[in-house]
Amino acid sequence: MEGGTIIAIILASSTALGGLITSCFHAMSLSRCRKLSCCCVSCDRDVVSEDVLERDMIREDNKETNQS
């Protein structure tokens, strides 16, 4: 393979991995659980209040509407 092809494969793979990690941690941030564990990462945290959760959901809906 040529050098450009290898770089393109590495960049595409790292972008996909970054998106996967981002979506995983975003879902964890909206979770109602107190103790979270994912792969080798675990934490104890305070549950997000209903107001913050509703505000984030509205913000996500607005992003999806604006992109369409």
Secondary structure, DSSP 4 states (H G I P E B T S, - for coil): --HHHHHHHHHHHHHHHHHHHHHHHHHHHT---SEEEETTEEEE-PPPPHHHHHHHHHHHHHHHHHH-
